[in-house]
Amino acid sequence: MSAELRSFAKHGPRAGPRRRLCCFTLKNLSVMGLLRTFITALRHYLRGRNRVHIVGDGELHIAPDARLRRSKIYISPGSCVQIENRCSINGARIALLGDNNSLIFQEAARLLGGATVTMEGNSTVIIGRNAGVRRVDFVAKDADITVGERCMFSNNIVVRNHDSHKVLVDGKIANQARDIVLGKHVWIGQNVSILKSAEIGDDSILGFGSVVTKSCPPGSVMAGNPARIIKTGVSWDY
């Protein structure tokens, strides 16, 4: 056992250089909660150098054969991250900043190559089975994002379900956050932005640089800014 891990076991988490394995912020946890947190920290150490902050009653559940490496995770009180069997999370930045967030990686989902997930409260983000995500920014607040199974993402993609700031008309909010739903087996090209209210049907393709603000039926190709349907009745293969 390294000196670093011995110190963690004896004294608990302390401030230290960035190269440290994990840093947990622990508040209001029972003895069993502390024990579970320590076991989670040890698992992170053995699997890869991660930095994990869990505050209050925040929860992190990692399946035995999931892989978590070189990632940073912050979980606020009342929020939960669930990583299911055969998932691979590598080099990700995950921040659950508000209350009542749920982030779920379903079986064999992959979050790789600098992808980020930022959730600011009252949101659920689901990454479906066998979905491949690389260099994608998910931004959620007061609405949900659902990625279907076997979706494939290229690079430099933004999926955002809110506008950050409120637009008021006669004192009422005119730009409420809205859900985003990507169906099964959707291919998202490079530099695509998917914005609130978008619902993309199964087997669809979103072309390079598209700004997607509307929905499309299954088997569609969308492209442009704003994106529009340019072809229907298609599918795609790896």
BANUVO-577447 format. One line per field, with one value per residue (C-alpha): residue in one letter; x, y, z. Coordinates in pm, 1 decimal. Example, Ala and Ser with C-alpha at 12.3 -4.5 7.8 and 13.67 -1.06 7.14 Angstrom:
<atoms>
r	[A / S]
xx	[1230.0 / 1367.0]
yy	[-450.0 / -106.0]
zz	[780.0 / 714.0]
</atoms>
This chain:
<atoms>
r	[M / S / A / E / L / R / S / F / A / K / H / G / P / R / A / G / P / R / R / R / L / C / C / F / T / L / K / N / L / S / V / M / G / L / L / R / T / F / I / T / A / L / R / H / Y / L / R / G / R / N / R / V / H / I / V / G / D / G / E / L / H / I / A / P / D / A / R / L / R / R / S / K / I / Y / I / S / P / G / S / C / V / Q / I / E / N / R / C / S / I / N / G / A / R / I / A / L / L / G / D / N / N / S / L / I / F / Q / E / A / A / R / L / L / G / G / A / T / V / T / M / E / G / N / S / T / V / I / I / G / R / N / A / G / V / R / R / V / D / F / V / A / K / D / A / D / I / T / V / G / E / R / C / M / F / S / N / N / I / V / V / R / N / H / D / S / H / K / V / L / V / D / G / K / I / A / N / Q / A / R / D / I / V / L / G / K / H / V / W / I / G / Q / N / V / S / I / L / K / S / A / E / I / G / D / D / S / I / L / G / F / G / S / V / V / T / K / S / C / P / P / G / S / V / M / A / G / N / P / A / R / I / I / K / T / G / V / S / W / D / Y]
xx	[0.0 / 140.1 / 204.7 / -69.6 / -331.3 / -212.7 / -263.8 / -612.4 / -704.9 / -571.8 / -669.2 / -939.7 / -934.0 / -715.2 / -615.0 / -325.0 / -164.1 / -373.8 / -198.2 / -379.0 / -611.3 / -943.2 / -1068.4 / -1397.6 / -1593.2 / -1786.3 / -2071.5 / -2344.2 / -2250.7 / -2306.8 / -2028.5 / -2156.4 / -2169.7 / -1807.8 / -1710.4 / -1888.0 / -1720.8 / -1377.7 / -1439.8 / -1544.0 / -1226.0 / -1012.4 / -1182.1 / -1103.5 / -739.4 / -706.4 / -878.6 / -729.8 / -652.7 / -984.9 / -1094.2 / -1434.1 / -1619.2 / -1940.2 / -2124.7 / -2389.1 / -2623.5 / -2498.1 / -2450.1 / -2212.5 / -2289.1 / -2035.7 / -2094.6 / -1812.3 / -1700.6 / -1741.2 / -1426.3 / -1368.2 / -1032.5 / -875.6 / -1209.7 / -1336.6 / -1676.9 / -1861.3 / -2192.4 / -2406.0 / -2647.4 / -2956.2 / -2796.5 / -2683.4 / -2450.8 / -2507.1 / -2254.7 / -2378.1 / -2197.2 / -1929.6 / -1943.0 / -1621.1 / -1575.6 / -1235.5 / -1113.3 / -1463.9 / -1565.4 / -1895.9 / -2052.6 / -2392.6 / -2427.3 / -2789.7 / -3034.5 / -3226.5 / -3001.4 / -2969.0 / -2701.6 / -2731.5 / -2490.7 / -2665.9 / -2486.9 / -2173.6 / -2212.0 / -1885.6 / -1794.5 / -1448.0 / -1202.1 / -1284.2 / -1664.3 / -1840.9 / -2174.6 / -2296.0 / -2627.5 / -2766.3 / -3073.2 / -3395.6 / -3259.0 / -3205.0 / -2948.9 / -2951.7 / -2678.5 / -2821.8 / -2678.7 / -2373.2 / -2383.5 / -2044.0 / -1977.6 / -1653.7 / -1587.5 / -1952.9 / -2080.2 / -2411.6 / -2571.0 / -2896.2 / -3114.5 / -3482.5 / -3538.9 / -3402.7 / -3170.4 / -3210.6 / -2962.5 / -3089.5 / -2895.8 / -2622.5 / -2609.2 / -2276.7 / -2131.5 / -1848.5 / -1644.8 / -1718.2 / -2089.1 / -2314.7 / -2639.8 / -2813.0 / -3170.5 / -3189.6 / -3088.7 / -2886.3 / -3069.3 / -3438.6 / -3630.0 / -3930.0 / -4248.4 / -4505.6 / -4317.1 / -4340.5 / -4054.9 / -4081.3 / -3791.7 / -3850.4 / -3609.0 / -3731.2 / -3642.9 / -3414.3 / -3465.3 / -3232.8 / -3379.6 / -3194.5 / -2902.5 / -2869.8 / -2548.2 / -2446.9 / -2183.0 / -1899.6 / -1971.3 / -2344.3 / -2547.7 / -2867.7 / -3090.7 / -3400.2 / -3719.8 / -3535.3 / -3665.6 / -3470.5 / -3618.7 / -3440.0 / -3176.3 / -3147.8 / -2836.8 / -2747.6 / -2507.3 / -2182.2 / -2225.7 / -2603.7 / -2791.7 / -3085.6 / -3386.6 / -3672.7 / -3772.8 / -3762.4 / -3920.9 / -3718.4 / -3483.2 / -3425.8 / -3120.5 / -3108.9 / -2854.8 / -2809.2 / -2846.2 / -3118.8 / -3128.2 / -3404.4 / -3495.3 / -3323.5 / -3389.0 / -3611.4 / -3631.1 / -3261.8 / -3057.8 / -2684.0 / -2424.9 / -2087.4]
yy	[0.0 / 338.1 / 615.2 / 815.8 / 543.9 / 476.4 / 844.9 / 833.4 / 527.7 / 680.9 / 1045.1 / 1060.7 / 1306.4 / 1614.4 / 1889.6 / 1788.8 / 1827.1 / 1760.4 / 1432.6 / 1276.2 / 990.8 / 1118.7 / 1391.9 / 1332.1 / 1602.2 / 1422.9 / 1577.6 / 1421.7 / 1061.8 / 767.1 / 523.4 / 283.8 / 572.0 / 656.9 / 293.4 / 273.6 / 596.7 / 463.9 / 142.7 / 348.4 / 557.9 / 244.2 / 107.7 / 432.4 / 409.2 / 57.1 / 136.5 / 471.7 / 814.5 / 990.3 / 1290.0 / 1234.7 / 1477.8 / 1355.2 / 1605.7 / 1519.7 / 1243.8 / 1242.5 / 891.9 / 717.6 / 359.8 / 176.0 / -177.1 / -424.7 / -453.3 / -86.7 / 114.0 / 466.2 / 625.9 / 972.4 / 1140.6 / 1417.7 / 1378.6 / 1618.4 / 1503.6 / 1751.7 / 1660.0 / 1476.3 / 1377.1 / 1040.2 / 893.8 / 532.3 / 349.9 / 7.1 / -307.9 / -288.9 / 90.5 / 277.0 / 633.4 / 773.8 / 1133.1 / 1266.6 / 1574.0 / 1526.6 / 1794.0 / 1752.8 / 2099.3 / 2132.4 / 1918.3 / 1623.1 / 1525.9 / 1171.1 / 1062.9 / 705.2 / 522.0 / 209.3 / -116.3 / -86.0 / 289.3 / 472.8 / 829.6 / 898.0 / 1160.3 / 1470.4 / 1447.2 / 1660.2 / 1639.2 / 1947.5 / 1927.9 / 2221.1 / 2077.3 / 1879.4 / 1689.3 / 1333.1 / 1241.1 / 885.4 / 751.7 / 436.9 / 88.8 / 66.2 / 438.7 / 581.2 / 937.5 / 1127.3 / 1499.2 / 1584.5 / 1850.4 / 1762.4 / 2059.5 / 1999.0 / 2203.2 / 2164.9 / 1913.7 / 1578.3 / 1444.6 / 1087.9 / 920.0 / 594.2 / 271.9 / 237.9 / 610.8 / 722.6 / 1069.0 / 1232.6 / 1523.7 / 1875.1 / 1820.9 / 2016.3 / 1879.5 / 2155.0 / 2157.3 / 2515.0 / 2868.9 / 2954.4 / 3287.0 / 3367.0 / 3560.4 / 3734.0 / 3837.0 / 4017.4 / 3888.2 / 3523.7 / 3301.2 / 3255.8 / 3015.8 / 2722.7 / 2429.8 / 2134.9 / 1766.9 / 1632.5 / 1274.9 / 1090.4 / 761.0 / 436.0 / 410.2 / 780.6 / 907.0 / 1260.7 / 1422.6 / 1654.4 / 2006.2 / 1942.7 / 2136.3 / 1974.5 / 2219.2 / 2195.7 / 2029.9 / 1820.8 / 1464.9 / 1257.8 / 933.7 / 597.3 / 535.2 / 905.1 / 1102.4 / 1459.0 / 1612.6 / 1801.0 / 2136.9 / 2113.9 / 2319.9 / 2098.9 / 2276.8 / 2061.5 / 1696.2 / 1438.1 / 1096.8 / 773.2 / 721.0 / 1090.4 / 1290.3 / 1643.6 / 1910.8 / 2287.1 / 2583.7 / 2557.3 / 2189.2 / 2064.1 / 1721.9 / 1665.5 / 1293.2 / 1023.9 / 645.1 / 591.3 / 390.0 / 353.1 / 100.8 / 105.9]
zz	[0.0 / -99.2 / 154.4 / -15.2 / 35.3 / 393.6 / 471.1 / 317.8 / 528.6 / 851.6 / 824.3 / 557.6 / 267.2 / 289.5 / 54.5 / -164.5 / -503.8 / -813.9 / -880.5 / -582.7 / -656.8 / -520.6 / -293.7 / -111.5 / 68.0 / 341.2 / 538.8 / 750.3 / 666.5 / 901.0 / 988.6 / 721.8 / 476.5 / 551.2 / 503.7 / 167.4 / 59.9 / 156.2 / -39.0 / -340.4 / -308.0 / -289.5 / -601.2 / -784.0 / -677.1 / -809.9 / -1141.5 / -1233.6 / -1100.7 / -1056.3 / -850.4 / -691.6 / -463.5 / -299.6 / -80.0 / 179.7 / 67.6 / -292.0 / -430.2 / -671.5 / -778.0 / -993.5 / -1122.0 / -1050.2 / -1412.5 / -1507.5 / -1578.8 / -1448.1 / -1533.9 / -1525.3 / -1463.2 / -1236.4 / -1072.9 / -841.8 / -690.3 / -497.5 / -214.1 / -334.2 / -667.0 / -797.8 / -1061.9 / -1167.5 / -1388.0 / -1499.7 / -1609.6 / -1881.5 / -1901.1 / -1977.4 / -1848.1 / -1943.6 / -1918.5 / -1844.1 / -1644.7 / -1461.5 / -1239.0 / -1071.3 / -921.3 / -813.6 / -620.6 / -759.0 / -1050.3 / -1182.7 / -1431.0 / -1558.7 / -1785.9 / -1905.0 / -1980.7 / -2198.4 / -2253.9 / -2327.3 / -2230.6 / -2365.6 / -2481.5 / -2279.1 / -2271.2 / -2009.4 / -1829.4 / -1639.6 / -1452.4 / -1256.4 / -1085.6 / -1137.9 / -1436.7 / -1552.1 / -1816.4 / -1952.2 / -2180.9 / -2338.9 / -2383.1 / -2609.9 / -2688.5 / -2789.2 / -2668.5 / -2734.8 / -2681.9 / -2625.1 / -2382.3 / -2215.8 / -2035.8 / -1844.5 / -1611.9 / -1517.2 / -1801.0 / -1917.3 / -2185.9 / -2311.0 / -2546.9 / -2696.0 / -2725.1 / -2988.8 / -3064.7 / -3211.2 / -3151.4 / -3343.0 / -3194.6 / -3067.0 / -3007.8 / -2770.6 / -2627.9 / -2426.0 / -2296.9 / -2163.6 / -2258.4 / -1943.0 / -1888.7 / -1860.1 / -2122.2 / -1963.4 / -2141.6 / -1925.8 / -1624.3 / -1730.4 / -1843.9 / -2220.1 / -2271.7 / -2038.5 / -2047.5 / -2258.2 / -2284.3 / -2554.8 / -2678.0 / -2915.5 / -3035.1 / -3089.0 / -3331.2 / -3412.9 / -3576.2 / -3474.2 / -3696.3 / -3598.8 / -3463.6 / -3420.8 / -3162.0 / -3033.7 / -2849.9 / -2631.7 / -2759.6 / -3020.2 / -3055.3 / -3305.5 / -3439.2 / -3450.0 / -3720.4 / -3806.8 / -3907.6 / -3806.3 / -4056.9 / -3996.3 / -3822.9 / -3789.7 / -3530.8 / -3436.2 / -3286.0 / -3414.6 / -3425.8 / -3703.1 / -3766.2 / -3769.1 / -4062.3 / -4136.5 / -4238.2 / -4094.7 / -4186.1 / -4186.9 / -3953.8 / -3846.2 / -3935.5 / -4161.4 / -4296.2 / -4630.2 / -4673.3 / -4523.4 / -4531.1 / -4454.3 / -4208.2 / -4146.4 / -4038.7 / -3864.4]
</atoms>
